[in-house]
Amino acid sequence: MELWVKIDGAKKKFQGSFFKVMEEVFNEGKNAEKVEILSFWAHDKERRRLKRELRKHNKDLIKTASALVYWFYTKQIRSLKRREKELIERTKRKSEGFQREIEKLENQIKELEEKIMNFKVN
């Protein structure tokens, strides 16, 4: 994805994955007075999702970016929890390798839950 944005009169280009672009836009624009989209390029699915979220948040890019990043983090947390649940079900014998993997997943979940609190949409 490529996104051109005007933040308080300064043009800025964000490029990368949809998730990273939205995270950067939120972090750089959260304290700005005026943030507006100049143009963007993305694949069809990403473009549709961005337009839908912009309509939902009355064309407020910061709220849109916040909602999208929150959604991405929620998706990652759910995936990690599913993986953790599968490992717990497989560990009838309580092997050390599985226990280490479960602890690693729990730590990743905690880190993501801490990050997600910054992007909570009101």
C-alpha positions as CSV (number, residue, x, y, z in Angstrom):
1,M,0.0,0.0,0.0
2,E,1.1,3.5,-0.7
3,L,-0.6,6.4,1.0
4,W,0.0,10.2,0.6
5,V,-1.2,12.2,3.5
6,K,-1.2,15.9,4.5
7,I,-0.5,16.3,8.2
8,D,-0.8,19.9,9.4
9,G,0.2,21.2,5.9
10,A,3.1,18.9,5.4
11,K,2.9,16.2,2.7
12,K,4.0,12.7,3.8
13,K,4.2,9.4,2.0
14,F,3.6,6.1,3.8
15,Q,4.5,2.9,2.1
16,G,4.4,-0.8,3.1
17,S,1.9,-3.3,4.3
18,F,-1.6,-2.1,5.0
19,F,-1.1,-2.7,8.8
20,K,2.2,-0.9,9.0
21,V,0.9,2.1,7.0
22,M,-2.1,2.5,9.2
23,E,0.0,2.2,12.4
24,E,2.4,4.9,11.1
25,V,-0.4,7.2,10.1
26,F,-2.0,6.9,13.5
27,N,1.3,7.4,15.4
28,E,2.3,10.5,13.4
29,G,-1.2,12.0,13.1
30,K,-2.7,11.5,16.5
31,N,-1.5,14.9,17.8
32,A,-2.0,16.8,14.6
33,E,-4.8,19.3,14.1
34,K,-5.6,18.4,10.5
35,V,-4.9,15.1,8.7
36,E,-6.3,14.5,5.2
37,I,-5.7,11.9,2.5
38,L,-4.2,13.2,-0.8
39,S,-4.1,9.9,-2.6
40,F,-3.5,6.2,-2.1
41,W,-2.8,3.0,-4.0
42,A,-3.7,-0.4,-2.7
43,H,-5.0,-3.7,-3.8
44,D,-8.7,-4.1,-4.3
45,K,-9.4,-5.8,-1.0
46,E,-7.4,-3.2,1.0
47,R,-8.9,-0.3,-0.9
48,R,-12.4,-1.5,-0.3
49,R,-11.7,-2.0,3.4
50,L,-10.1,1.4,3.8
51,K,-13.0,3.2,2.0
52,R,-15.6,1.3,4.1
53,E,-13.8,2.2,7.4
54,L,-13.4,5.9,6.2
55,R,-17.2,6.1,5.6
56,K,-17.8,4.5,9.0
57,H,-15.7,7.1,10.8
58,N,-16.9,10.1,8.8
59,K,-13.7,10.4,6.8
60,D,-11.6,10.8,9.9
61,L,-8.3,9.2,9.0
62,I,-7.0,8.9,12.5
63,K,-10.0,7.1,13.8
64,T,-10.0,4.9,10.7
65,A,-6.3,4.0,11.2
66,S,-6.9,3.4,14.9
67,A,-9.8,1.0,14.1
68,L,-7.8,-0.9,11.5
69,V,-4.8,-1.3,13.6
70,Y,-7.0,-2.5,16.5
71,W,-8.6,-5.0,14.2
72,F,-5.2,-6.3,13.0
73,Y,-4.0,-6.7,16.6
74,T,-7.2,-8.4,17.6
75,K,-6.8,-10.8,14.7
76,Q,-3.2,-11.6,15.7
77,I,-4.2,-12.2,19.3
78,R,-7.0,-14.6,18.3
79,S,-4.6,-16.5,16.1
80,L,-2.1,-16.9,18.9
81,K,-4.8,-18.0,21.3
82,R,-6.0,-20.7,18.9
83,R,-2.4,-21.9,18.5
84,E,-2.0,-21.9,22.3
85,K,-5.2,-23.9,22.7
86,E,-4.0,-26.5,20.1
87,L,-0.7,-26.9,21.9
88,I,-2.5,-27.3,25.3
89,E,-4.7,-30.0,23.9
90,R,-1.7,-31.8,22.4
91,T,0.3,-31.7,25.7
92,K,-1.2,-34.6,27.6
93,R,2.3,-35.8,28.5
94,K,3.5,-32.2,29.5
95,S,6.7,-32.3,27.4
96,E,9.1,-29.4,28.0
97,G,9.1,-28.4,24.3
98,F,5.4,-27.8,24.3
99,Q,5.5,-26.0,27.6
100,R,8.2,-23.6,26.3
101,E,6.1,-23.0,23.2
102,I,3.0,-22.3,25.3
103,E,4.9,-19.8,27.5
104,K,6.3,-18.1,24.4
105,L,2.8,-17.7,23.0
106,E,1.5,-16.4,26.3
107,N,4.2,-13.7,26.3
108,Q,3.4,-12.7,22.7
109,I,-0.3,-12.4,23.6
110,K,0.5,-10.2,26.6
111,E,2.7,-7.9,24.4
112,L,0.0,-7.6,21.8
113,E,-2.7,-6.9,24.4
114,E,-0.5,-4.1,25.8
115,K,0.0,-2.6,22.3
116,I,-3.7,-2.9,21.4
117,M,-4.7,-0.6,24.3
118,N,-3.1,2.4,22.5
119,F,-5.3,1.9,19.5
120,K,-8.7,1.4,21.2
121,V,-11.4,3.2,19.3
122,N,-13.8,5.3,21.4
